[in-house]
Amino acid sequence: MFCGQLKEATLIVPIEKLLEAAKQAMGRQVFKHEFTDRQALMDELVERIPAATLGEVLARIPGRKQEARKNPASAG
């Protein structure tokens, strides 16, 4: 059972694992404070990887398939 407010932010994955995944995806060290600007990280990731790869990844996210097919760069 969860206790707390409905809109309270809760991490399911430990921050260390998020940082490691971000490091692998971005090809550089990603710092904890960078997670506060998710859009900037997404923009950087979109610049670093080919559009076809981004489309494939976004297509795997449930609820994002149609959006990814229409315009992979705007899905984020």
LINSULJO-V725570 format. One record per helix or strand of 3 or more residues. SS is the DSSP state (h for helix, s for strand). FROM is the first residue (numbers start at 1). TO is the last residue. Records with the same first field share a line. If there is no record, write none. Layout:
SS = FROM-TO, FROM-TO
//
This chain:
h = 15-26, 32-36, 38-48, 51-59, 65-70
//
